[in-house]
Amino acid sequence: MKIKWLGHATFLITSDSGMKIITDPYEPNDRLHYGEINESADIATVSHDHSDHSNVAAVKGSPQVVKGDAEIKGIKFKGIPSFHDAAGGKDRGRNTIFCFEVDGVKVCHLGDLGHELTAEQVAEIGAMDVVLLPVGGFYTIDAAVASRVADKLNPKVVIPMHFKNNKCDFPIAGVDEFLRGKKDISQPDASEVELRAGELPSATQVIVLKPAL
C-alpha cells in the first residue's frame, strides 16, 4: 500500500488493488495554501466537520463518506470518539480517530486530536503499524503531547501532519519541535511512501513527507 501526504491532515492511501481512501480532505483558505484537491477516491474519512478536514465535495469519484464505524469495500473502519481540545470538547467539539487496515498494514489517523489519549482509547486503538499524527499544537496536541501519544501507541511508523510550513500559515508549530530527540527519522524528498506488511521497521520510525499539493 502507498500513503501520499496531500497536505494538512489529508492523505491518499492506495491499496495494491487500486482502492483509494482519502482522509480529512481540506478546503484551501487564506491561511491554508495547499493546492486544490484533484484526486479521486473510493472512500473518504472525516474526523470532524471543520472545513479544513471535511471538504469531501472536492474529492472526485463520489467517495463513500465515513464518520464512524463502517465497512466499505472490505475495509473495516473503527471510529473512536475523542475531542478536538483538552476541555472535553467545550472549545472545539468532538473528533473521531479512525483505525483501519489496508493490505495487512494497520493505520490510525488521529484527526485533530486535542488531548492525551486515555488508557481506554489506547486499548481501543490497539496495535497499529502506522500512526498519522498531528504535531503542531494550538488546534491539536503539541509536539510534547504528540511524542507521548506516539510512545503509548508504539507503532512501526509515525507520519507527522497538521503542522506549520510554507503552505500552512496557521498559528501552530512546525515539525522540527516534534522531531527533536527522535532517533530514527526519515525525510525523503517525496510526498509518498510505500509500506508493506512484514517489511516495516522493528522500532518506531518517523517519516516526514513533503506535501503533494
C-alpha positions in Angstrom: 0.0 0.0 0.0 1.0 3.6 -0.6 0.5 6.7 1.6 0.7 10.1 -0.1 0.5 13.3 2.0 -1.5 15.8 0.1 -1.2 18.4 2.9 -2.5 19.3 6.3 -4.3 16.2 7.6 -5.2 14.9 4.1 -3.6 11.6 3.0 -4.4 9.5 0.0 -4.0 5.8 0.8 -3.9 3.4 -2.2 -4.1 -0.3 -1.8 -2.2 -2.8 -4.1 -5.5 -3.4 -5.9 -6.0 0.3 -6.6 -8.7 1.0 -4.0 -8.2 4.6 -2.6 -9.0 6.2 0.7 -8.7 9.9 1.4 -8.5 11.2 4.9 -9.9 14.6 6.2 -9.9 16.4 2.8 -9.1 20.1 3.4 -10.5 23.2 1.8 -7.9 25.8 1.0 -8.3 29.3 2.5 -6.3 32.4 3.1 -4.2 30.7 5.7 -4.1 27.2 4.2 -2.3 27.4 0.8 -2.1 23.8 -0.2 -3.4 23.3 -3.8 -6.9 22.3 -4.6 -7.5 18.6 -4.1 -7.7 16.9 -7.5 -7.6 13.3 -6.5 -10.3 10.7 -6.8 -11.1 8.2 -4.1 -13.5 5.3 -3.2 -13.7 6.3 0.5 -13.3 9.5 2.4 -12.9 9.6 6.2 -13.9 12.8 8.1 -12.8 13.2 11.7 -14.9 16.3 12.3 -16.8 18.9 10.3 -14.4 21.8 10.2 -13.8 23.0 6.6 -10.1 22.1 6.7 -11.0 18.5 7.3 -14.3 17.8 5.7 -14.2 19.1 2.1 -15.5 15.8 0.6 -17.1 17.7 -2.3 -13.6 18.3 -3.7 -12.8 14.6 -3.9 -13.5 13.1 -7.3 -15.1 9.7 -7.8 -18.1 10.2 -5.4 -16.4 8.6 -2.4 -18.4 6.9 0.3 -18.0 9.1 3.4 -17.0 7.5 6.8 -17.7 9.4 10.0 -17.7 6.4 12.4 -17.7 2.6 12.4 -18.2 1.3 8.9 -17.3 -1.5 6.5 -16.8 -0.4 2.9 -15.2 -2.4 0.0 -13.9 -5.0 2.5 -12.2 -2.3 4.7 -13.4 -2.2 8.3 -13.2 1.3 9.8 -13.3 1.7 13.6 -14.2 5.2 14.7 -13.0 6.1 18.2 -14.6 9.1 19.9 -12.3 11.8 21.2 -12.1 15.6 21.5 -10.7 18.5 19.4 -9.4 20.1 22.7 -8.4 19.3 26.2 -11.7 20.5 27.7 -13.9 17.6 26.8 -15.0 19.3 23.5 -16.1 22.6 25.1 -13.7 24.6 23.0 -13.7 22.9 19.6 -16.0 20.0 19.7 -15.6 16.3 19.0 -13.0 14.4 17.0 -13.1 10.9 15.6 -9.9 8.7 15.5 -10.0 6.2 12.6 -8.3 2.8 12.6 -8.4 0.6 9.5 -6.3 -2.0 7.7 -5.1 -1.9 4.1 -3.0 -4.8 2.6 -2.2 -6.1 6.1 -0.9 -2.7 7.3 -2.9 -1.2 10.2 -3.3 2.5 10.0 -4.5 5.0 12.6 -5.5 8.6 11.6 -5.8 10.7 14.8 -7.6 13.6 13.1 -7.5 16.9 15.1 -6.8 15.1 18.4 -6.6 17.8 21.2 -5.7 15.8 24.3 -3.7 13.0 25.8 -5.2 9.6 25.0 -6.8 7.8 27.8 -5.8 4.2 28.7 -9.2 3.1 27.3 -8.6 4.9 24.0 -5.1 3.4 23.7 -6.5 -0.1 24.3 -9.3 0.5 21.8 -6.8 1.7 19.1 -4.7 -1.4 19.8 -1.6 -2.4 17.9 -1.0 -0.1 14.9 1.6 -0.2 12.2 1.2 3.4 11.0 0.0 6.5 13.0 -0.8 9.7 11.2 -0.2 12.2 14.0 -1.0 15.9 14.4 2.0 17.7 16.0 1.5 21.4 15.5 -0.3 22.4 18.7 -2.9 25.1 19.4 -5.7 23.4 17.4 -4.3 20.0 18.2 -1.9 18.3 20.5 1.5 19.9 20.5 4.9 18.2 20.0 5.3 17.1 23.6 1.9 15.5 23.9 2.3 14.0 20.4 5.5 12.4 21.4 3.8 10.8 24.4 0.9 9.6 22.2 3.4 8.1 19.8 5.1 6.4 22.7 1.8 5.0 24.0 0.8 3.6 20.7 4.3 2.4 19.7 3.7 2.0 16.0 6.2 0.9 13.4 5.8 4.2 11.5 4.8 7.7 12.6 3.9 10.3 9.9 3.5 13.8 11.3 0.7 16.1 10.0 -1.1 19.3 10.8 2.0 21.5 11.3 3.1 24.9 10.1 5.1 25.2 6.8 5.2 27.4 3.8 1.8 26.3 2.8 0.2 26.4 6.2 0.1 29.7 7.9 -1.9 28.6 11.0 -0.6 29.8 14.4 0.9 26.4 15.0 4.4 25.0 15.3 6.5 23.4 12.5 7.5 19.8 12.6 11.1 20.3 13.9 9.9 20.6 17.5 8.4 17.1 17.3 11.5 15.7 15.7 13.8 16.9 18.4 15.3 13.9 20.2 13.8 11.3 17.9 16.3 8.6 16.9 15.0 7.2 13.6 13.9 10.0 11.3 13.4 9.6 7.5 12.9 12.8 5.4 12.6 11.6 1.8 12.3 14.2 -0.9 8.9 12.8 -1.7 5.2 13.1 -0.8 4.5 9.3 -0.9 5.9 6.2 0.8 5.2 2.6 0.1 4.7 0.3 3.1 4.4 -3.4 3.1 3.3 -5.8 5.9 6.3 -7.8 7.1 8.7 -5.2 5.9 8.1 -2.5 8.4 10.8 -1.1 10.8 11.4 -3.0 14.0 11.3 0.2 16.1 9.3 3.3 15.5 10.5 5.4 12.5 9.3 8.9 11.9 8.7 9.6 8.2 8.3 13.3 7.3 6.7 13.6 3.9 6.6 16.6 1.6 3.1 17.9 0.7 2.0 16.8 -2.7 -0.2 19.9 -3.3 
